[in-house]
Amino acid sequence: MTAAHSAAPTTAEQPEPLWSPGPDRIEGARITRFQAWAAERFGAPAAVPGDPAASYAALHRWSAEELEAFWRAVTEWFDVRFATPYEAVLADPAMPGARWFPGATLNYAEHALRAGEDPARADTPALLYVDESHEPTSVTWAELRRQVGSLAAELRRLGVRPGDRVSGYLPNIPQAAVALLATAAVGGVWTSCAPDFGARSVLDRFQQVEPVVLFTVDGYRYGGKRHDRTDTVAELRRELPSLRAVVHIPLLGTPAPEGTLEWDALTAADGTSAEPVFEHLPFDHPLWVLYSSGTTGLPKAIVQSQGGILVEHLKQLGLHCDLGPGDRFFWYTSTGWMMWNFLVSGLLTGTTVVLYDGSPGHPGTDAQWRVAERTGATFYGTSAAYVMACRKADVHPGRDLDLSRVRCVATTGSPLPPDGFRWIHDEVAEDMWIASVSGGTDVCSCFAGAVPTLPVHIGELQAPCLGTDLQSWDPHGKPLVDEVGELVVTRPMPSMPIRFWNDADGSRYRDSYFEMFPGVWRHGDWTTLTSRGTVVIHGRSDSTLNRQGVRMGSADIYEVVERLPEIRESLVIGAEQPDGGYWMPLFVHLAEGAVLDDALRDRIRRAIREQLSPRHVPDEIIEVKGVPHTLTGKRLEVPVKRLLQGADLDKAVNPGSVDDVSLLRFYERLARERRAS
């Protein structure tokens, strides 16, 4: 292996951890049992007595080097049900184009629902649903199987066949999980957007995949207010000619619009007629479509497979998150973020999944902690931004609430700053496993993060994940240790996209991840792999806008803002701040005669809020003399972001590639003034 997998240093070099798991926790962790079992059956390295760091480092090295043995071990450990056997684990390791488990057939939904086959678990909660009233309601395993079976039969009656797309314009409610699982059961391809997305954002996504069925709500509640979506749904119906059926879910009590089907009617079947029937599909059959942020045009429609997601999520949730029957898994998310798909996959491990539909901070900043308390969550995930907001608001969850069942607090969406680690340790519980994790929509999983047997160091992710050959490279492809570089993955993962939708020759897929280092996945994060085996994420090396874990591309913002006649051109930047904050200014170059007054600022904010997303309203709107471009006309987003984060001009951009380098002096000056103030 490369230098990125160098041996651990001596004990003298190890800094003091913020938290370490006790011997009982290490012994009881599923990853500990998996390592012993895989050592006996598959030649994995045995654990090093008394040294969990060395034990994990050896297991990780084996998992990254011996991909076929590792992933076969995962399928056997979790008893993956192959309806027909596979011919090989990894027939072709090329990236892109890796071929996993050819010949195998299976079904993701069958695995997500199999805990309900156990009569002893049939009447226990599969889902716990919470809204802003914070009063949990339960959906049992038996009821979840019944609803999925009923809906899957109705989808088949509507003519949905394997490969057909089924879409959801839905909040994080049980019906969304049921619709996803029913779609997967029949071999359809699921795709969803949250209802706080405006019609244009949704159509930019759904029109690409041409769904045949659309599940919608009439509106949703957020921040104590009702948000009607009937006009948006009517526009979606008009602009999606591929639709054969629209299913209405009356969250606000609105009668079903003419020509729509009613949710309750489609999920009313009982008894044997509601027993789910699962289509057994090739391992690489599409499961769902997720969307990139659309930084340079339409969002990329990322297709991931039934088998790839199944085995990756079993590994991630069952080994890294240490989830199983008896756990309750809560992650604050919306259906427009990959973490929702990841959350629903908690069902694969027999875990009770907690769905929260509401504002992260209503009626008070501590709302998410109260949900964790009321639902008895054992694993609670949120965003780094929410943790920092709680710290600033002087919230005291450990003092004011009973969080004794929570054994892990996980964060993602952006790097958790050191003060966030300290705050969780001091204000939630000293004996708390803190898992800062990092991955991406592109793989719907984590590259690095949670390991239940390892210590937690302030500001660091615990380790690279199993089966992930994570490295940090310089621009020439040289592996780095203890230095900042590009986050790369040098060997395939099963959940990497099988393709992008409408990308027949694969060129857009290759350009997205493999242009800089052919045959090696470049993710777009700055990272440091330490000589101690931990990982630090420094933020994006591209221009994705990431607010509260919801990613959006700058192109979406430009399309809306530049429709206003006063705006000639605009530039939006999302810049991670040293204190853990996230500053998102919008720079506008005005049309001749226009004035940036309060009225225009309000119109810009309203346009973004209503047509795109209220989360992506800019923090400031600033007038500029012009927007800098490359010589080929692309806006210089990444160089401006680096300037605003304090980089020197000569290190942020090559002046020879800029149409007017003098325009960049403004951003350099602005960054200097902000630091001074």
Number of C-alpha atoms within 10 A of each C-alpha: 9 9 13 21 22 14 13 15 11 8 8 6 10 11 10 11 11 18 17 18 17 12 12 8 13 17 13 13 20 19 22 21 15 17 22 15 16 22 16 12 11 13 15 23 20 17 20 12 8 9 11 19 19 17 19 26 22 19 23 23 19 18 22 23 16 14 21 19 19 22 23 18 21 20 17 11 14 16 10 18 16 18 15 13 13 16 12 15 18 20 13 15 16 13 20 22 16 18 19 25 24 17 17 21 21 24 26 28 29 21 20 21 21 15 23 22 12 11 11 9 16 17 15 18 22 29 27 22 21 22 18 21 11 20 12 17 16 18 19 19 26 21 20 22 28 24 27 30 29 26 28 31 23 17 22 15 10 13 13 22 16 20 17 19 26 29 28 26 26 27 27 24 20 23 21 21 22 23 22 25 28 30 31 28 28 27 29 29 28 25 27 29 23 20 27 25 20 21 21 19 20 21 18 18 23 26 14 15 21 17 23 20 24 25 23 27 25 24 25 21 17 17 14 12 8 12 15 17 20 15 12 20 24 12 14 21 15 10 15 19 12 14 18 14 19 22 21 22 22 17 17 15 10 14 11 17 15 6 10 16 16 17 20 14 12 17 20 13 19 13 9 10 12 20 18 22 17 18 20 20 25 22 26 25 23 27 31 26 26 26 25 19 23 22 21 15 13 17 20 25 27 21 26 26 23 25 27 24 28 24 21 24 25 24 23 23 23 22 24 23 23 21 25 19 14 12 20 26 29 28 25 25 27 25 23 26 22 23 24 20 24 19 21 25 24 28 26 26 24 24 24 30 26 33 29 26 22 25 18 23 17 15 14 14 20 22 19 26 24 18 26 26 19 16 24 20 25 21 23 24 24 23 24 23 23 21 23 21 18 22 18 10 12 13 19 17 20 17 11 13 15 16 20 14 15 21 17 20 22 22 28 22 23 24 24 30 22 15 16 26 24 17 19 22 19 14 17 23 18 14 15 20 26 30 26 32 29 24 17 18 20 20 21 23 24 21 26 24 27 29 26 27 27 23 21 26 18 20 20 23 26 27 27 27 26 27 25 23 23 23 25 28 25 13 11 8 14 13 19 22 20 17 16 19 24 22 24 26 20 17 20 25 25 26 23 24 26 21 23 21 16 12 12 10 10 15 13 17 21 19 11 14 20 19 15 15 15 13 19 19 23 21 20 18 21 20 25 25 28 21 20 22 23 21 27 25 23 18 17 23 18 17 24 24 24 21 20 20 24 20 22 24 21 23 19 23 27 19 16 16 25 17 13 15 10 18 21 17 20 24 23 24 21 25 24 21 14 11 12 19 16 18 17 21 17 22 20 24 20 20 13 9 6 13 14 15 8 9 9 16 15 11 13 22 18 16 20 22 18 16 20 23 21 17 17 22 21 20 13 13 20 14 15 17 11 19 20 22 18 18 12 9 10 13 20 19 22 19 23 27 24 24 26 25 19 19 16 13 18 9 11 17 20 12 15 10 13 20 18 15 17 12 16 22 13 16 21 19 14 14 20 15 10 10 11 7 6
